């Protein structure tokens, strides 16, 4: 049954018979639809499997596209990155050097933030730093009775690449959560890449880079940015490891360059399960509905689902 999700077109008013059924939010359709699943029904497992199944053909097409981009950047360097940036991010540039932001631009973004926003960023950075300082490891050795020396040597990486999303949304938190642990670990140089579609720069992201102590920032993204970091180009230096989340193309690119460089993980697809126990003040229907996009914001194929205590209550609320 098709229905409008609260916050989308129609502001939660139902289609057809005036109800919205909770369940999976199918984000790929022009109008998001909600499907109700009942675990007591005999066809529950089959229906759940269909909803969780991704399109293998789409994944194959992504892999093929990414393979071509990686090969192109590896062989043609800056020229290939510039072409893909103009094509995908609508950002033509004469040189890759012109897409690099200098330290003064990062400091300027930080200086012009509203005071409360800057305070929030700095507080978040301090908390991230405190946490990871407790994770630090030290080298150690000891000598056996026979003279054998055993131990562990901790050596920071020379250079790490940080991928920061900047397409459909921008996340300064991604800068802090990736750059600060690297700094705490003693990494020598941090190279950040962040797409800026149409040349639109997110000042929060740049300010976060200034707070976290990022060394160089390039306004490039997608698989071409991952390739530039992994293989190096005339302008972008090769890194030892690539970290940070991204879309399906970024995830596929990180998977393919693993071995040439290290990676943190393959991010996504993500899911979220919201359990509503019916307590009005703690998780009323509006609050519960607002939690679901926290995962679907990353990619249209990600799943989010609520489990309401009673179908009747959700049915009544969803018609308002």
C-alpha positions as CSV (number, residue, x, y, z in Angstrom):
1,X,0.0,0.0,0.0
2,X,1.4,3.4,-0.9
3,X,1.5,6.1,1.7
4,X,3.3,9.3,2.3
5,X,5.9,9.2,5.1
6,X,5.7,12.1,7.7
7,X,8.0,14.9,6.6
8,X,7.7,14.1,2.9
9,X,5.2,15.5,0.4
10,X,1.8,15.6,2.0
11,X,3.3,15.9,5.5
12,X,2.1,12.5,6.6
13,X,-1.4,12.6,5.2
14,X,-2.2,9.2,4.0
15,X,-3.0,8.2,0.5
16,X,-6.0,6.1,-0.6
17,X,-7.8,5.0,2.6
18,X,-6.1,7.4,4.9
19,X,-3.7,5.1,6.8
20,X,0.0,4.6,7.0
21,X,1.2,1.2,8.0
22,X,4.5,0.9,9.8
23,X,7.4,-1.3,8.6
24,X,10.0,-0.9,6.0
25,X,10.5,2.5,4.2
26,X,11.1,1.7,0.6
27,X,13.2,4.7,-0.4
28,X,13.8,3.8,-4.1
29,X,10.2,4.4,-5.1
30,X,9.2,8.0,-6.3
31,X,6.8,8.2,-3.3
32,X,8.2,6.3,-0.2
33,X,5.9,3.4,0.7
34,X,5.5,1.6,4.0
35,X,4.9,-2.1,4.3
36,X,3.6,-3.8,7.4
37,X,5.1,-7.1,8.3
38,X,3.6,-9.5,10.9
39,X,5.9,-12.1,12.3
40,X,2.9,-14.3,13.2
41,X,1.9,-14.7,9.6
42,X,3.1,-17.8,7.7
43,X,4.6,-15.8,4.8
44,X,6.6,-13.5,7.1
45,X,10.1,-15.0,6.4
46,X,9.5,-14.9,2.6
47,X,8.3,-11.3,2.6
48,X,11.1,-10.2,4.9
49,X,13.7,-11.9,2.6
50,X,12.2,-10.1,-0.5
51,X,12.5,-6.7,1.3
52,X,16.1,-7.3,2.4
53,X,17.2,-8.5,-1.0
54,X,19.3,-6.0,-3.0
55,X,19.5,-5.8,-6.7
56,X,22.5,-7.9,-7.8
57,X,22.4,-6.3,-11.2
58,X,22.8,-2.8,-9.7
59,X,25.7,-4.0,-7.6
60,X,27.4,-5.5,-10.6
61,X,27.0,-2.2,-12.6
62,X,28.5,-0.3,-9.7
63,X,31.5,-2.7,-9.5
64,X,32.1,-2.4,-13.3
65,X,31.9,1.4,-13.2
66,X,34.3,1.6,-10.2
67,X,36.8,-0.8,-11.8
68,X,36.9,1.5,-14.9
69,X,37.4,4.6,-12.8
70,X,40.2,3.1,-10.7
71,X,42.1,1.9,-13.8
72,X,41.6,5.3,-15.4
73,X,43.0,7.3,-12.4
74,X,45.8,4.8,-11.9
75,X,47.0,5.2,-15.5
76,X,46.1,8.9,-16.2
77,X,46.4,10.5,-12.8
78,X,45.3,14.1,-12.4
79,X,43.7,14.3,-15.8
80,X,41.3,11.5,-15.0
81,X,40.4,12.9,-11.6
82,X,39.6,16.2,-13.2
83,X,37.4,14.7,-15.8
84,X,35.3,12.7,-13.3
85,X,35.1,15.6,-10.9
86,X,33.6,17.8,-13.7
87,X,31.3,15.0,-14.8
88,X,30.0,13.8,-11.4
89,X,30.4,16.9,-9.2
90,X,29.7,19.5,-11.9
91,X,33.0,21.1,-10.8
92,X,35.3,21.9,-13.8
93,X,38.9,22.9,-12.9
94,X,42.0,23.7,-14.9
95,X,44.2,21.7,-12.5
96,X,43.9,19.4,-9.5
97,X,46.0,21.9,-7.5
98,X,43.2,24.4,-7.9
99,X,40.9,22.0,-6.1
100,X,43.1,21.9,-3.0
101,X,42.1,24.1,0.0
102,X,44.9,25.8,1.9
103,X,45.2,26.1,5.7
104,X,44.1,29.7,5.6
105,X,40.7,28.7,4.1
106,X,40.2,26.1,6.8
107,X,41.0,28.6,9.5
108,X,38.7,31.2,7.9
109,X,35.8,28.7,8.0
110,X,36.4,28.1,11.7
111,X,36.7,31.8,12.5
112,X,33.4,32.6,10.8
113,X,31.3,29.9,12.6
114,X,28.6,31.1,15.0
115,X,30.0,30.9,18.5
116,X,27.7,28.2,19.7
117,X,28.4,26.0,16.6
118,X,32.1,26.4,17.1
119,X,31.8,25.6,20.8
120,X,29.9,22.4,19.9
121,X,32.5,21.3,17.4
122,X,35.3,21.9,19.8
123,X,33.5,20.1,22.6
124,X,32.9,17.1,20.3
125,X,36.6,17.1,19.2
126,X,37.7,17.1,22.9
127,X,35.5,14.2,23.7
128,X,36.7,12.2,20.7
129,X,40.3,12.9,21.6
130,X,39.9,12.0,25.3
131,X,38.4,8.6,24.3
132,X,41.1,7.7,21.8
133,X,43.9,8.8,24.1
134,X,42.8,5.9,26.3
135,X,43.3,3.5,23.5
136,X,46.9,4.4,22.7
137,X,49.4,1.6,22.8
138,X,53.1,1.8,23.6
139,X,56.1,-0.3,22.4
140,X,57.6,-2.7,24.9
141,X,60.3,-5.3,25.1
142,X,61.7,-7.8,27.6
143,X,64.6,-10.2,27.7
144,X,64.3,-13.9,28.4
145,X,66.8,-15.7,30.6
146,X,68.6,-17.0,27.6
147,X,69.0,-13.5,26.2
148,X,66.2,-13.6,23.6
149,X,64.6,-10.2,23.3
150,X,60.9,-10.2,22.7
151,X,58.4,-7.3,22.4
152,X,56.0,-5.2,20.4
153,X,56.8,-2.1,18.4
154,X,54.0,0.4,17.7
155,X,54.8,2.5,14.6
156,X,52.3,5.2,13.4
157,X,51.6,5.3,9.7
158,X,53.3,8.0,7.6
159,X,50.2,9.2,5.7
160,X,46.5,8.5,5.9
161,X,43.6,9.5,3.6
162,X,40.3,10.6,5.1
163,X,37.2,10.3,2.9
164,X,34.5,12.7,4.1
165,X,31.0,12.5,2.5
166,X,29.8,15.7,0.9
167,X,27.3,14.8,-1.8
168,X,23.7,14.5,-0.5
169,X,24.7,15.7,2.9
170,X,27.8,16.8,4.8
171,X,29.1,15.4,8.1
172,X,31.7,17.3,10.1
173,X,31.5,14.4,12.6
174,X,33.2,12.2,10.0
175,X,36.1,14.6,10.0
176,X,36.5,14.5,13.8
177,X,35.9,10.7,14.1
178,X,38.6,9.9,11.6
179,X,41.2,12.6,11.8
180,X,41.5,12.9,15.6
181,X,42.2,9.2,16.2
182,X,44.9,9.4,13.5
183,X,46.4,12.4,15.2
184,X,46.3,10.7,18.6
185,X,48.1,7.7,17.1
186,X,50.8,9.9,15.7
187,X,50.1,9.6,12.0
188,X,52.5,11.9,10.2
189,X,50.2,13.5,7.5
190,X,46.4,13.6,7.0
191,X,45.1,14.0,3.5
192,X,41.3,14.7,3.4
193,X,39.1,14.4,0.3
194,X,35.5,15.8,0.3
195,X,33.3,16.2,-2.7
196,X,31.8,19.7,-3.2
197,X,29.1,19.3,-5.9
198,X,28.7,22.5,-7.9
199,X,31.5,24.0,-6.0
200,X,29.4,24.3,-2.8
201,X,31.7,24.0,0.2
202,X,30.4,23.1,3.7
203,X,31.9,25.4,6.2
204,X,31.3,23.1,9.1
205,X,33.3,20.3,7.4
206,X,36.2,22.7,6.7
207,X,36.1,24.1,10.2
208,X,36.2,20.5,11.6
209,X,39.3,19.9,9.5
210,X,40.9,22.9,11.0
211,X,40.1,21.8,14.6
212,X,41.3,18.2,13.9
213,X,44.5,19.3,12.4
214,X,44.1,18.0,8.8
215,X,47.2,18.8,6.7
216,X,45.7,18.9,3.2
217,X,42.2,19.0,1.8
218,X,41.1,18.3,-1.8
219,X,37.6,19.0,-3.0
220,X,37.2,15.7,-4.9
221,X,35.1,12.7,-4.1
222,X,33.7,9.4,-5.3
223,X,35.7,6.4,-6.6
224,X,38.1,8.8,-8.3
225,X,39.1,10.3,-5.0
226,X,39.7,6.9,-3.5
227,X,41.8,6.0,-6.5
228,X,43.8,9.2,-6.2
229,X,44.6,8.4,-2.5
230,X,45.4,4.7,-3.2
231,X,47.6,5.1,-6.2
232,X,48.7,8.7,-6.0
233,X,48.7,11.2,-8.8
234,X,50.9,14.1,-9.9
235,X,49.2,16.2,-7.2
236,X,47.6,13.9,-4.6
237,X,50.1,11.9,-2.6
238,X,49.7,8.2,-2.1
239,X,48.6,7.2,1.4
240,X,49.1,4.2,3.5
241,X,45.5,3.8,4.6
242,X,42.1,5.1,3.6
243,X,39.4,5.6,6.2
244,X,35.9,7.1,6.3
245,X,32.4,6.4,5.0
246,X,30.9,7.0,1.6
247,X,28.3,5.8,-0.9
248,X,28.1,2.5,-2.8
249,X,30.8,3.7,-5.3
250,X,33.2,4.7,-2.5
251,X,32.6,1.4,-0.7
252,X,33.3,-0.6,-3.9
253,X,36.4,1.5,-4.6
254,X,37.8,0.9,-1.0
255,X,37.2,-2.8,-1.4
256,X,39.1,-2.9,-4.7
257,X,42.1,-0.9,-3.5
258,X,42.5,-2.9,-0.3
259,X,45.9,-4.6,-0.4
260,X,47.4,-1.6,-2.3
261,X,46.5,0.4,0.8
262,X,44.9,-0.4,4.1
263,X,41.3,0.5,4.7
264,X,39.3,0.8,7.9
265,X,36.1,-1.1,6.8
266,X,33.5,-1.4,4.1
267,X,30.7,0.9,5.3
268,X,27.1,-0.1,4.8
269,X,24.5,-1.1,4.0
270,X,23.2,0.1,7.3
271,X,20.0,-0.8,9.2
272,X,18.3,0.6,12.2
273,X,15.6,-0.9,14.4
274,X,13.6,1.4,16.6
275,X,11.7,-0.3,19.4
276,X,8.7,1.7,20.6
277,X,7.4,0.6,24.0
278,X,4.5,3.0,23.9
279,X,5.8,5.4,26.6
280,X,4.4,8.8,25.4
281,X,7.1,11.1,26.7
282,X,10.0,8.9,25.9
283,X,9.1,7.6,22.4
284,X,6.0,9.1,21.1
285,X,5.1,8.5,17.4
286,X,6.7,11.8,16.2
287,X,10.0,11.1,18.0
288,X,10.0,7.5,16.8
289,X,9.4,8.5,13.2
290,X,12.2,11.0,13.4
291,X,14.7,8.3,14.3
292,X,14.3,6.3,11.1
293,X,16.0,8.7,8.7
294,X,19.2,8.4,10.7
295,X,20.2,5.4,8.6
296,X,18.3,6.1,5.3
297,X,20.1,9.4,5.0
298,X,23.3,7.6,4.0
299,X,21.9,5.8,1.0
300,X,18.4,5.2,-0.6
301,X,18.8,1.4,-0.3
302,X,19.4,1.4,3.4
303,X,16.6,0.0,5.6
304,X,15.0,1.4,8.7
305,X,12.1,-0.1,10.6
306,X,10.0,0.6,13.7
307,X,8.4,-2.0,15.9
308,X,5.3,-0.3,17.5
309,X,3.7,-1.9,20.5
310,X,0.2,-1.8,19.0
311,X,-0.9,-1.5,15.4
312,X,-4.0,0.3,16.4
313,X,-2.1,3.2,18.1
314,X,0.2,3.7,15.1
315,X,-2.7,3.5,12.7
316,X,-4.6,6.2,14.6
317,X,-1.5,8.5,14.9
318,X,-0.4,8.1,11.3
319,X,-3.7,9.5,9.9
320,X,-3.1,12.8,11.6
